[in-house]
Amino acid sequence: MTTTIEVDNVSKEFKLHHGRHQSLKERILHPGAGTVEKFSALENVSFSVQEGETVGLVGHNGSGKSTLLKTICGVLQPTSGQIRVRGSLAALLELGAGFQPELTGRENVYLYGSMLGFSRKMVDVIFDDIVAFSEIEQFIDTQVKFYSSGMYVRLAFAVAVNVNPDTLVVDEVLAVGDERFQAKCIDRIRRFQEEGRSILLVTHNADQVRQLCQRAVVLDGGKMIADGPTQESLRIFREHLLEDAATHETIESSANIQVTSVTTPSGTFDVRSGSGMHFDVSVASETAFSGNFVIELFTRSGLLVSRSDAQASPVNLRPGVNTIGVDVAQLPLLAGIYDLNVGVVDSRGSTVVAWSEKAASLEVTYDGRESGIVEIGATIHQD
């Protein structure tokens, strides 16, 4: 299999200047003033993307994701190590990168095309498709500096996918814009996957990583801490978030909290479609803690079936082992195996304090003839 992106032991350092004089006069009068500090944004990162593979890149803010993508796309040069890219590459970096604000949307389309090696005649052929996909026809001759963030992303994504690159690199931009256009972008990404193109996707949306990526690479503090199957990498990512949260100032308690088990009275998670179920979650806490309980249910392919509203599920943990009972009145799921994630978050729902990825697997049996994920229970009648 052909490797389209190879990141080989890449490091990137920046120089941070402190107390640096701003004017020429100050620099002449005080030539030695100011200090320089080296900041390591990436440390010995190595991984590869194979032809036809979709890889997710995840990490919290400041972990080095955007710096890594910029080195892959040639915007930045690594301090050490090598990056090799085979075939054509189209990049959608963070909002604001790539287009020239003083130029119109039309002019930027031709400019970006020329940067990818397209002649004006070649861009002419795909120009109408780009504008149609972006859905901003009436603003195509307006300067980009007057675009909203959603309009910018629409046009940038439309250009990137219509130049038919061998590899598509996307950095967070799918978080901008309305849900309908996001779904349109996801559909185009899936078409790219069917065509055997390579995709490197950076997003904070774990659901998108589960749905689209076969693998995930996790960065933390500029270091790669995981590279493997999506579910396993996301589990490691969550664990590191919990470790970071232990000393975060927004945590209401210094309690060490862990999900220790998930059990059912029958000892099995086999359930018949349409019936209810009960399960118990054991949570160990060193001290008292007030927060909220979260439940997520996914298909084996990573599609989100349901996520509970944490704000509606308060829990008051006592020191020791706590049992949280969960009652589900009815499961309208069709036949299949579903993964259950459970956890505890702070009272604002902004910080995870305990989490168990794939805490249990539900095996649902169904005797009907419907297909899909849920039974809608439609009644058909004719007047």
N, C-alpha and C positions, 0 to 999 in steps of 0.2 A: 504494500500500500504506500502511496506517495505521501510524503510529509509536506504540508503546505506552509506551516509556520513552525520554526524551530527556535526556541529560546534557550540559549546555552550559557549557563552560569553568569547571568546578567546582573550587574550592580550599577546603581546610579546615585551619585552624590551631588548635592547642591551646596553652594557657599552662602551662608546667612551673614549679612553684615549688620553689626550693632554699633550704634553711635557714629554712624558715617555722616560726614558733613554734606549738606545738599548743594551749597553754592561753591563756585570756583574760588572766590575770595577766601572762604573758610578753609578750603583744602590747601591753598597756598600758605596761609598763616599757620595752619596746624596740619602739616603733611602726614604726621604719624598717627593721627587720631583715629579711633574706631577699632573694633575687633572683628575678626572673621571666624565664624563657627561652621564646621562641616556637618551637614545633615545627610544621613543615608536614607534615601527613599526606597531603594531596592537593594537586597543583599543576596547575591548568588542564587537567583531564580532560574530554574530550568524546567521546561516542559515542552511538549510539541502538540500540534494539531494535525490530524491526518485528513487526507482527502475524504470529503463526505461526512466529516464528523462535526458535531455541534458541541462546543465546550463553553461552559459558564465560568465566569471569573467573579468571585464574590469576596467580600471583605467589608469591614465597617469604614466609615469616612477616615481618610488619612492612612489607609493600609497600603497604598501604593498602586491601586488598580489603574487609575488614569495615567500615572507616570509610566507604567508598564505598557499600556496601549500606545502611548505617544512614542515610545522607543520602537515598538513593533511597526508603527506606521511611518517612522522616519522623522517625526517632528522633533524628537530629542535623540541625541546620541548617547549610548550607554557609556558609563565611566570605564567599565570592563566587561568582558564577555562578548558574545556575538548573537546576532539575530539574523536568521535566514528566512526569506519569504519567497516562495515559488509561485509563479503565475501572477495574475492581476489581483489587486487588493483594493477594495473600496471601503473607506472608513467613515463612520459617523461618530465623531468624538463629542465631547461635552458641548452643550448648547453655546453657540457663539463662535465655535471654531470652524474654519473652512471657508465660509462665505465672506465676501468683502461688503461691509455695510453701506458704502457709498454707491455701489453698483445695484442695478435692478435685479429682480429675480431672473429675468431672461439672460442678462449678461453673466450672472453667476453660474447659471447652468452651463453656458458655453465655456466659461473659465474653468469650472471644475472638470468638465469633460476633457479639456486640453491638458489638464494636470494628470489625467489618467491615460493620456496618449491618444485621445480621440481627435480626429480632424473635425473641422466645422461641418463638413458634409455628413460625417458619421453622427454627430449630435443632431443635425437636421432630421435624420431618419427617426430618432427616438424622442425628439423634443415634444411632440404632441402627447405621447404616452406618459412622459414625465409630468406634464402639466395636468393631464387628466387624472393621474394617480394622486397628485398633490391637492387637487380640488381647490386651487387658488387662482383660477384662470383670470379673474378680474383684477388681480393684484400682481400679475406676472411682470408688468412693466413699472412697478413701484419699487423704490429703493428698499433694500432689505432692512435698513435701519428702522424703517417704519413698521416692520412685521411684528406680530405678536410671537411669543415663544412657540405657540402651536403652529402658526403659519410657517415659521422657520423650519421646524422639524418636519412638517409635511413635505416641503420642497426638498430638504436635504435627503430625507429617506427616499423620496421618489427618484432623485438622481442616482443615489447609490445602488438601488435595486434594478434600475433600468439600464445601467451600463453593463449588466450581466458579469460581475466579477467572479473570479474563481474562489475568492475568499471575501466574506463580508465581516467587518468589525463594527460592533455596535456598542456604544458607551452610554447607558442610562437614558437615552433619548426616548425610549418607549414609555417612559413615565410621564411624558408631556403630551398634552392633547386629550381629546375626548375618547371615550371608551370605544365608540364605533370605529374611529380611525386606528386606534391601537389594535383592534381585532383585525382590521384590514392589513396592518403591518405584519401581524402574527401569521396570517394566511399566506402572505408573500414569503415569509421566512420558511414556512412549511413547504412551499413550492420549491424553494431553493434546496431544502433538504432532500426532497424527492428527486431533484436534478443532480444530486451528488456533490453539491458545493459545500465548502467549509465555512463555518460560522464561529466567531468568537464573540460571546455575548456577556456584557457587564450589566448587572442590574441588582438593585436591592430587593427585587420582587422574587422571593423564594419560589412562589408558585410558577412563575415563568421559567425559572431554571429547571424545576421538576418537569414541566410540560415539554420543554424544547431541547434540553441538553442530555446527552448520554454520559458526559463527564462534567466534573466541576473542579476548578482549582481555587483554593482558598489562600488569601494573603492576609497576614497580620503583622503590622509594624514593618512592612517591606520584605518580610520573609514568607516563603511558601510553606504552609503548614499542612496542606492536604492536596492530593491530586488523585482522584479516583472516581468510582461510580457516584452519581449525583446524590443519592440518599445518604451515603456514607460521608461524603464531603460536607453536606449540609449539617449532618449531626455534629461533626467536628467544629464547624463554624459556630453552631449554637453553643457548644460547650465553651468555646473561647469567649463568646459574648458573656456567658455566665461568669467566667473567671474575671473578666474585666469589670462586670457589674458589681462584684463583691466589694469593691472599694469605691464605687461611683457615688457621688454625693446625693444623687436622687433616690437612692435606696432608703426606704423608711426604717429599715432595721438591719443590723449587722448579722442577722441569723444566717446560719448555713442550712440551706433548704435543699432537699433532694426528693425526687420521685423514686420510690423504692420498688413499687410493684403495681400491677393492674390485674385484678382478678374478677371472676364471675362466680356466683353461687354454685353453678353447675360444673365449674372448672373448664369450660370450653367457650369459645367465642363463635361457635356455629349458631346461626340464626336463620329463621325462615322469613322470606320477604313479607312485609306487612305486619309482622309481629313486633312486640316491644322487647326491651331487654334492660337488664340492670348490671352495672359493674361498679366495683370499688377501686379507688385509687389511694394507695398508701403514700403519704408524704411525711418525711422526717424533717423536723425543724429543731434547731438548738434553742431558740427562744420564741416568744410569741411574735406573730406576724399577721398583719391584716392586708389582704390583697384580693386578687380576682383569679378565678380558675378559667383555663382555656382548653377547648377541645377542637381538634382538627381531624377531618376524615378525608382521605385521598384514595383514588383508584391506584392500582399497581403501576399504571403508566404515569402517575404524578398529577392527575387532574384533581383539583380541589372539588370535593363534593359538598362540604359544609365546614364552616368555622363558627364557633360560638361567639357571642358578644360578651367579652370579658367583663364589661361594666355591669352586666346583668347577673354575674355569677360571683358574688363576694364570698370570701372564705376567711375565717379567723383561726389561724393555726396556733396550737398550744405547743409548749416544749415537749418533745418526744415524737411519737409516731401518731399521725392523724389519718383518719379514714374519711375520704370524701366519696359519698355515694352519688352515682349518676343514673338517673332513670330516663330512658328513651321510650316515649309512649308508642311510637310506631316507626318502623324502618321501611320506607317504600322502595328500598333498593332492589335492583334486579340482580341476577346471579353473578357472582364474582368474589374476588378477595379484595378487601379494603384495609388500608393501613390507618391506625389510630395514633395520633400524637396528643399528648396532654402536657400541661404545664401550669405554673403559677406566675403571675405578673404583679407588679406593684399596683397600688390603688388607682393610679392614673392610666394604667394599661400601657405605659411607655417603656417599661424595662422588664425583661424576663429574669426571674430569680430562680426558677427551677424548670427543667424541661426534659421530656423523654420522647425522643423521635422513634416512631414505629414501636410504641409501647405495647401494642397488641395488633393482631390481624383478625379481622372479621371475615368469616366465610359465609356468604349469603346464598341460600338455595331458593330457587324460584320455579314454580310449576307452570306458569303461564307462557304465552307465546310472544309477549312484547320483547323488544330488544333495546339496548341502551344502558342507562345508569339507573334511572328511577321509573317507577310505574306511575303514569299520570292519571290512571283510573278513568279514562274517558268513556262516556256512555254514548253509543251511536244510535240515533233514532231518525226516522223519516216521517214527515207529515203526509 
